[in-house]
Amino acid sequence: MADAETILYVGATGYIGGTVLHKLLGHTAAQPEDSRPRFVALVRDAEKAEKLKTFGIEAVVGETADVVLLERLASEAAVVFSMAESDNVASANALLSGCKTRFEKTGKETILIHTSGAGAIADMACLGAHSNSPTWDDLDLEQLSRIRSTQLHRPVDLQILAADEPGYIKSYIVLPTTVWGIASTPLVEAGIQRQHNTLLTHMVPPAIDRRQGGIIGEGKNVWGNVEVHELADLFLLIYTTVTDPALSPQAGHGQAGLYFAENGSNQLRQVSEAISQTLFEAGHAANAETTTFGAEELKESFPFAIVATLIASDAKCSAHRARALGWTPRLSTKEFLENVKVVTRNYLELGRAA
């Protein structure tokens, strides 16, 4: 960055957000002290806020529902990392309003880096029946323009894209596929950050309860996958590129700043089979077979129907834009499925609530 300015970070305690923040802190710590950015993080937990201060972060205690606070904080930041809520239209609007206020006062656009998700392209009617949905390419702007406004995350994404057009922000939206891996950062060790992936927290406990891995429908649906620390590398790459005047022209923004994040893909069935195999090897299942959830069982295992529908959806994409920028992930589906086994063993050892 040309000078030391403020980074507003929303989502520091999350699984993805904390991992990205750790990467950012490591990067900026290597800069001359007088040019390091000032980090401001919005967190709801006062105890975690105090812990964040030990990492050199100014923590503000508050909720994303406090739109007045969000708007003020955004109006004071040169860079905003929106890592907390991909479907909260009101909080996104507050951040954008703050960015607009800053532009009107200073004439400087704000860099907005936002976490969306591949749910934006998911075929929610699939229900595990097939893998026939189209593969989305983040370099194909015409195809991207056809993402329906009713898709998950899309209302917020469209808000951000619309704000990019008049020029008071430059937006960079990352759409991760299934994010996996056990987050390993000092923020986890300090009790600040969530450590585990959401998919497995939904799939492993029901499997332990039923003593068998379960699938929704036929489990034929496909999702991409990306390891959490390698995903954080992509966020850092985007940040370092767009904040460097010499490099920033390499990265498009707005509609040309949508980045899928994947390094391989898998069927839902493969995840369930890895869980079943682990339960069997641990003596917690009579065999290594995987079976389909019955209707009532599905309701009990997934009280929120949208979770089951998303898990059973079909979402295929290619992270061409990220790779063109220089992102080089190495961990793929083989390592993901091995991680499924590790997480399942951890749940068994620590109890269902691990």
Backbone torsions as a table, in degrees:
resi	resn	phi	psi	omega
1	MET	NA	150.9	-176.1
2	ALA	-65.0	-34.5	178.4
3	ASP	-146.4	171.0	-179.2
4	ALA	-76.8	114.5	-180.0
5	GLU	-129.6	-179.0	-173.4
6	THR	-91.0	136.0	169.4
7	ILE	-107.9	119.5	172.8
8	LEU	-90.5	126.9	-176.9
9	TYR	-120.6	116.5	178.5
10	VAL	-112.7	113.4	-178.9
11	GLY	115.9	27.4	-175.4
12	ALA	-66.4	-24.0	-174.9
13	THR	-93.7	-1.1	-176.7
14	GLY	-81.7	168.1	-179.7
15	TYR	-60.5	-51.8	177.3
16	ILE	-78.1	-47.3	-175.0
17	GLY	-58.1	-43.1	179.6
18	GLY	-67.4	-36.1	179.9
19	THR	-68.0	-41.2	177.5
20	VAL	-66.2	-42.4	180.0
21	LEU	-59.9	-41.8	177.6
22	HIS	-57.9	-44.2	178.7
23	LYS	-62.6	-43.0	-179.9
24	LEU	-62.8	-43.9	-179.6
25	LEU	-62.6	-39.6	177.8
26	GLY	-64.3	-39.4	179.6
27	HIS	-67.1	-48.2	-175.3
28	THR	-72.3	-24.9	178.6
29	ALA	-64.0	-23.1	-179.6
30	ALA	-83.5	-6.3	-179.8
31	GLN	-84.4	157.9	173.4
32	PRO	-54.9	140.8	-172.5
33	GLU	-57.6	-36.8	-176.3
34	ASP	-76.4	-6.3	178.5
35	SER	-115.6	5.0	178.2
36	ARG	-71.6	140.5	177.6
37	PRO	-70.5	156.4	173.9
38	ARG	-89.8	125.7	179.5
39	PHE	-96.8	127.9	173.3
40	VAL	-122.8	124.7	-178.4
41	ALA	-119.6	134.3	173.8
42	LEU	-93.3	121.1	179.0
43	VAL	-135.8	148.5	-177.6
44	ARG	-88.3	-19.5	-174.4
45	ASP	-98.9	117.2	-176.6
46	ALA	-63.5	-35.4	179.8
47	GLU	-66.5	-42.5	178.0
48	LYS	-68.0	-32.7	177.0
49	ALA	-60.3	-43.4	178.7
50	GLU	-63.4	-39.7	179.1
51	LYS	-65.9	-38.1	179.5
52	LEU	-62.1	-31.1	-179.3
53	LYS	-62.5	-27.7	178.7
54	THR	-71.0	-12.5	176.4
55	PHE	-97.9	10.6	179.1
56	GLY	80.7	21.6	-177.9
57	ILE	-108.1	133.1	173.8
58	GLU	-81.7	109.0	-175.9
59	ALA	-98.5	128.9	177.0
60	VAL	-108.5	124.4	-179.7
61	VAL	-83.2	123.7	-179.6
62	GLY	177.9	174.9	-178.2
63	GLU	-109.6	153.3	174.0
64	THR	-67.6	-16.5	175.8
65	ALA	-72.9	-16.0	178.4
66	ASP	-82.3	85.4	-172.5
67	VAL	-69.2	-28.3	178.3
68	VAL	-66.1	-45.0	178.3
69	LEU	-64.1	-45.7	179.7
70	LEU	-58.4	-45.3	-178.6
71	GLU	-62.2	-42.1	180.0
72	ARG	-64.3	-45.8	-178.9
73	LEU	-62.7	-40.6	179.5
74	ALA	-67.0	-32.0	-179.0
75	SER	-68.9	-14.1	-177.6
76	GLU	-105.6	5.9	-172.3
77	ALA	-115.7	139.6	174.3
78	ALA	-82.5	-28.9	179.1
79	VAL	-132.1	134.8	176.1
80	VAL	-120.6	123.6	170.6
81	PHE	-100.3	113.3	179.3
82	SER	-101.9	94.1	-169.9
83	MET	-117.1	7.2	-168.7
84	ALA	-102.5	-51.9	-171.1
85	GLU	-135.0	117.6	-176.8
86	SER	-92.6	-0.7	-178.4
87	ASP	-127.5	11.2	-177.7
88	ASN	-94.8	95.4	-176.1
89	VAL	-64.1	-40.3	-176.9
90	ALA	-65.1	-43.8	-179.3
91	SER	-70.2	-36.0	176.3
92	ALA	-63.0	-41.5	178.9
93	ASN	-63.7	-36.7	178.6
94	ALA	-65.4	-43.6	177.4
95	LEU	-60.6	-44.3	-178.7
96	LEU	-66.4	-37.4	177.4
97	SER	-63.3	-40.2	177.0
98	GLY	-64.0	-40.2	177.5
99	CYS	-62.5	-40.2	180.0
100	LYS	-65.7	-40.8	177.5
101	THR	-60.0	-43.7	178.4
102	ARG	-60.7	-43.0	-179.4
103	PHE	-63.7	-41.7	-179.6
104	GLU	-65.3	-30.7	-179.3
105	LYS	-84.9	-34.6	-170.9
106	THR	-116.7	-17.8	-174.6
107	GLY	77.2	7.8	-178.7
108	LYS	-105.1	131.5	175.5
109	GLU	-77.7	152.7	177.6
110	THR	-96.6	139.3	172.4
111	ILE	-85.1	121.0	-179.5
112	LEU	-116.1	116.5	178.2
113	ILE	-111.1	116.8	-169.4
114	HIS	-122.2	140.7	174.5
115	THR	-95.7	116.1	172.6
116	SER	-105.0	-132.3	177.6
117	GLY	-179.1	160.0	-178.9
118	ALA	-70.5	-5.6	170.0
119	GLY	-57.9	-21.9	178.9
120	ALA	-64.5	-21.3	179.8
121	ILE	-116.0	5.7	-173.3
122	ALA	-72.0	138.6	171.1
123	ASP	-83.3	98.0	-173.3
124	MET	-77.5	-11.2	178.5
125	ALA	-88.0	-1.4	-173.8
126	CYS	-64.7	-49.2	179.9
127	LEU	53.0	40.0	174.8
128	GLY	76.6	7.4	-171.0
129	ALA	-84.2	-22.2	-172.7
130	HIS	-161.1	176.1	173.3
131	SER	-132.1	40.2	-171.5
132	ASN	-96.0	1.0	-179.5
133	SER	-68.9	157.0	-177.6
134	PRO	-66.3	155.6	172.3
135	THR	-92.2	125.1	-176.3
136	TRP	-92.0	138.8	-176.1
137	ASP	-117.2	119.9	-175.7
138	ASP	-73.9	-3.6	172.4
139	LEU	-94.9	-7.9	-179.1
140	ASP	-94.6	90.2	-174.2
141	LEU	-65.1	-33.3	179.2
142	GLU	-65.9	-42.7	177.9
143	GLN	-64.3	-43.2	-179.7
144	LEU	-61.1	-33.5	-179.7
145	SER	-66.8	-14.2	-178.7
146	ARG	-93.9	3.4	174.1
147	ILE	-63.9	126.6	-174.6
148	ARG	-67.8	144.4	-178.5
149	SER	-68.8	-16.3	-178.7
150	THR	-89.7	-2.4	-179.1
151	GLN	-68.8	157.3	173.4
152	LEU	-52.2	140.3	175.6
153	HIS	70.9	-16.8	-171.4
154	ARG	-66.5	-38.1	178.3
155	PRO	-56.2	-42.8	178.3
156	VAL	-69.3	-42.4	178.5
157	ASP	-57.6	-42.6	-178.8
158	LEU	-66.9	-36.6	174.3
159	GLN	-57.2	-47.5	-177.2
160	ILE	-66.4	-43.3	179.4
161	LEU	-62.7	-38.5	178.7
162	ALA	-66.0	-35.6	179.8
163	ALA	-72.5	-24.5	178.1
164	ASP	-68.9	-31.5	-173.0
165	GLU	-62.2	-46.6	178.9
166	PRO	-74.3	-9.0	170.0
167	GLY	96.5	8.1	179.0
168	TYR	-88.3	-9.1	167.0
169	ILE	-134.3	159.5	162.5
170	LYS	-115.6	118.5	-172.1
171	SER	-104.5	143.2	177.7
172	TYR	-136.4	111.6	-173.6
173	ILE	-111.4	123.1	178.9
174	VAL	-102.7	130.6	-179.4
175	LEU	-115.5	88.5	-179.8
176	PRO	-69.6	149.2	168.8
177	THR	-86.0	-150.5	176.8
178	THR	-63.8	118.3	-179.3
179	VAL	-94.6	127.9	-175.4
180	TRP	-130.6	171.0	-179.9
181	GLY	109.7	152.9	176.9
182	ILE	-93.3	113.3	-177.3
183	ALA	-59.3	130.1	-178.7
184	SER	-128.4	93.7	-178.7
185	THR	-142.1	162.3	173.5
186	PRO	-60.3	-25.4	178.1
187	LEU	-68.5	-34.7	174.0
188	VAL	-66.3	-47.3	-178.2
189	GLU	-60.6	-30.6	-179.5
190	ALA	-83.9	-1.7	-179.8
191	GLY	77.4	23.9	-178.2
192	ILE	-96.5	-39.7	-167.1
193	GLN	-110.3	142.7	170.4
194	ARG	-65.8	145.9	-172.4
195	GLN	-106.9	-21.6	-167.2
196	HIS	-115.3	155.3	-180.0
197	ASN	-74.6	145.0	-174.8
198	THR	-71.2	-41.3	-177.9
199	LEU	-54.9	-48.8	-175.1
200	LEU	-73.3	-27.2	175.3
201	THR	-67.7	-21.9	175.7
202	HIS	-89.5	-30.1	-172.2
203	MET	-95.6	-33.4	-174.6
204	VAL	-75.4	-48.6	-178.8
205	PRO	-56.0	-44.3	176.4
206	PRO	-61.7	-35.3	178.9
207	ALA	-65.0	-39.6	177.5
208	ILE	-64.5	-42.3	179.9
209	ASP	-61.8	-42.6	-176.6
210	ARG	-90.4	-3.0	-179.5
211	ARG	57.7	39.4	-179.3
212	GLN	-174.3	139.3	175.1
213	GLY	-65.2	143.9	-178.3
214	GLY	-120.5	148.0	174.4
215	ILE	-121.3	159.3	177.5
216	ILE	-105.6	122.5	-173.4
217	GLY	66.9	-133.1	180.0
218	GLU	-95.5	-6.3	179.4
219	GLY	68.7	22.7	-178.0
220	LYS	-85.3	-12.4	-175.9
221	ASN	-64.9	150.9	-174.3
222	VAL	-119.8	137.6	170.0
223	TRP	-129.4	151.3	168.9
224	GLY	-73.9	170.3	176.5
225	ASN	-143.9	153.1	179.9
226	VAL	-151.4	135.5	-179.4
227	GLU	-75.8	140.5	-168.2
228	VAL	-62.0	-39.7	-179.6
229	HIS	-72.3	-32.8	176.2
230	GLU	-73.1	-32.2	171.6
231	LEU	-61.8	-42.7	177.8
232	ALA	-61.1	-34.0	175.5
233	ASP	-59.7	-38.6	179.1
234	LEU	-65.1	-44.9	178.0
235	PHE	-59.5	-43.3	179.7
236	LEU	-64.6	-40.4	178.5
237	LEU	-61.6	-43.9	177.7
238	ILE	-61.2	-47.1	-179.1
239	TYR	-59.6	-49.1	-176.5
240	THR	-67.6	-28.9	178.8
241	THR	-74.0	-49.2	-171.7
242	VAL	-78.1	-15.7	177.6
243	THR	-95.9	1.4	176.8
244	ASP	-105.7	112.5	-177.0
245	PRO	-54.9	-30.2	-179.1
246	ALA	-75.9	-25.7	-175.9
247	LEU	-103.4	-23.5	-171.1
248	SER	-56.6	-31.3	177.4
249	PRO	-62.2	-17.2	179.5
250	GLN	-72.2	-19.3	-175.1
251	ALA	-112.2	114.9	174.4
252	GLY	-69.1	164.1	177.4
253	HIS	-132.0	176.6	-175.7
254	GLY	64.6	-136.1	-179.3
255	GLN	-59.8	-29.1	177.8
256	ALA	-88.0	11.1	178.7
257	GLY	-120.9	30.1	174.4
258	LEU	-95.0	125.0	-175.7
259	TYR	-122.1	109.8	167.8
260	PHE	-71.5	150.8	177.8
261	ALA	-127.2	108.8	178.5
262	GLU	-154.0	152.8	170.5
263	ASN	-145.7	54.3	-177.7
264	GLY	132.0	174.9	179.9
265	SER	-149.8	164.7	-178.9
266	ASN	-155.6	154.7	170.7
267	GLN	-80.3	151.9	175.1
268	LEU	-57.5	-37.5	-179.1
269	ARG	-55.9	-37.2	-178.8
270	GLN	-64.0	-37.3	178.2
271	VAL	-65.3	-46.8	-179.4
272	SER	-63.9	-37.4	178.5
273	GLU	-65.4	-37.8	177.7
274	ALA	-65.4	-38.7	177.0
275	ILE	-64.7	-47.4	-179.0
276	SER	-60.2	-43.9	-179.5
277	GLN	-60.9	-40.4	-179.5
278	THR	-68.0	-41.9	177.8
279	LEU	-61.7	-41.5	179.8
280	PHE	-64.6	-46.3	-179.3
281	GLU	-63.1	-28.5	-179.6
282	ALA	-87.2	0.6	-179.4
283	GLY	77.7	16.9	-178.3
284	HIS	-99.3	0.9	179.4
285	ALA	-143.6	149.2	-178.2
286	ALA	-73.0	-25.0	178.4
287	ASN	-154.2	178.1	-177.0
288	ALA	-100.3	18.4	-178.2
289	GLU	-75.1	156.3	175.7
290	THR	-117.3	134.7	-178.8
291	THR	-126.1	162.5	-178.4
292	THR	-80.9	137.1	174.1
293	PHE	-62.6	132.2	170.2
294	GLY	-73.5	167.1	-174.6
295	ALA	-59.2	-48.2	-179.5
296	GLU	-70.0	-38.8	178.7
297	GLU	-62.3	-38.1	179.5
298	LEU	-63.1	-41.9	179.3
299	LYS	-64.6	-39.6	-179.8
300	GLU	-70.1	-38.8	-176.6
301	SER	-77.6	-30.0	-178.0
302	PHE	-130.6	80.7	-177.1
303	PRO	-56.8	-30.4	176.8
304	PHE	-97.0	110.0	-172.6
305	ALA	-58.4	-32.1	-178.0
306	ILE	-61.2	-30.9	-179.8
307	VAL	-65.2	-48.2	179.3
308	ALA	-63.9	-40.1	-179.9
309	THR	-63.1	-40.9	179.9
310	LEU	-68.5	-43.8	178.8
311	ILE	-59.4	-35.2	-177.1
312	ALA	-91.4	6.4	-179.0
313	SER	-82.7	170.7	-178.8
314	ASP	-115.8	121.5	-175.5
315	ALA	-144.0	99.3	-177.8
316	LYS	-115.7	136.4	-178.1
317	CYS	-154.6	167.1	178.8
318	SER	-125.5	128.9	-177.8
319	ALA	-89.1	55.7	-177.8
320	HIS	-67.3	-38.9	-176.9
321	ARG	-65.7	-42.5	179.4
322	ALA	-63.2	-43.1	179.8
323	ARG	-67.2	-36.1	177.8
324	ALA	-64.0	-28.7	178.8
325	LEU	-77.8	-17.0	179.0
326	GLY	119.1	8.7	179.3
327	TRP	-74.1	130.9	-175.7
328	THR	-131.2	70.3	177.3
329	PRO	-67.9	151.0	-178.0
330	ARG	-122.3	-26.1	-177.4
331	LEU	-86.3	132.2	-172.5
332	SER	-132.5	-152.7	-170.9
333	THR	-62.3	-39.5	179.2
334	LYS	-56.7	-48.0	-179.3
335	GLU	-69.0	-34.9	177.7
336	PHE	-60.1	-48.3	-177.6
337	LEU	-67.4	-31.9	173.3
338	GLU	-65.8	-37.4	178.3
339	ASN	-66.8	-35.4	175.6
340	VAL	-56.5	-42.2	179.6
341	LYS	-66.2	-41.2	178.9
342	VAL	-61.9	-46.5	-178.8
343	VAL	-64.5	-40.5	178.5
344	THR	-61.6	-43.3	177.4
345	ARG	-62.3	-38.9	179.0
346	ASN	-61.9	-42.8	178.0
347	TYR	-61.6	-42.5	-179.8
348	LEU	-64.0	-40.6	-177.3
349	GLU	-72.6	-37.8	-174.4
350	LEU	-96.5	-10.5	-176.9
351	GLY	103.7	164.8	-172.2
352	ARG	-58.2	-29.9	-175.2
353	ALA	-88.9	14.8	-177.1
354	ALA	-60.4	NA	NA
